[in-house]
Amino acid sequence: MLGIAIRCIQHSKTTMLEHGSEAMAENQGVSAFPLPPSKYFNMYTDENVKRGRVPLPPPPIQDTYTMFGAHFNADDAIIRPLESQGFRRLHPQNYDHKRELKKLNHSILVNFLDLIDILIKAPDSTKRTEKLEDLNLLFIHMHHLINEFRPHQARETLRVMMERQKKERAQISKNFETHLNKVKELIQTSLQSLPEDFSFDSKSLVKTELLQASQHHNGYDMETEPCDQLDRMMCDIVDGMG
């Protein structure tokens, strides 16, 4: 029986790892900051902004609002204190978040072991309900302390994102400068490789007077047929070179 249980646990772990890897692969293409709906931001064109045709932002909330089925006041703090939510505070007003989170983690483990002991020895005892309430309060405190870290998390996320953008732009500028230097060097090398004296073939030079006389004699009109006239001029030049 023990061997069957161990194999079942190993199979469950393998299945969880496979599903976790698939979920990670699916989430790799998801942006942390998705774009707003295209129907909304397509209205904000330069022409619409210039003519004042863009929709105005919604007015700020003045009194109360509802979110996830709960009612909130507009002047409430983003993270409300535990006392205002009807919970008993287990830590002092001034405290170290890391230290209190570690204490809460240890307390949750101890209370969970106590709950298991109660379920084994006296499952119908009233202490089981008390221990469940204690665990619920500990989890609420841990969740509250984690939420108090959200502003710091937002600032750190923004700082890391801006540092990454700065590094990417610096790398792009460096690559552009490198390619620009290569192009300048290539142009300089090409200019140095050109001969100093240029010799032209006399047959390739056609006098303008002869060309104009030929045009007048053949009755060409540049204003009426510009494309055909150019073709005829090139043909005359080739014939003159022959």
Secondary structure, 3 states (H helix, E strand, C coil): CHHHHHHHHHHHHHHHHHHHHHHHHHHCCCCCCCCCCHHHHCCCCHHHHHHCCCCCCCCCCCCEEEECCEEEECCCCCCCCCHHHCCCCCCCCCCCHHHHHHHHHHHHHHHHHHHHHHHHHCCCCCHHHHHHHHHHHHHHHHHHHHHCCHHHHHHHHHHHHHHHHHHHHHHHHHHHHHHHHHHHHHHHHHHHHCCCCCCCCHHHCCCHHHHHHHHHHHCCCCCCCHHHHHHHHHHHHHHHHC
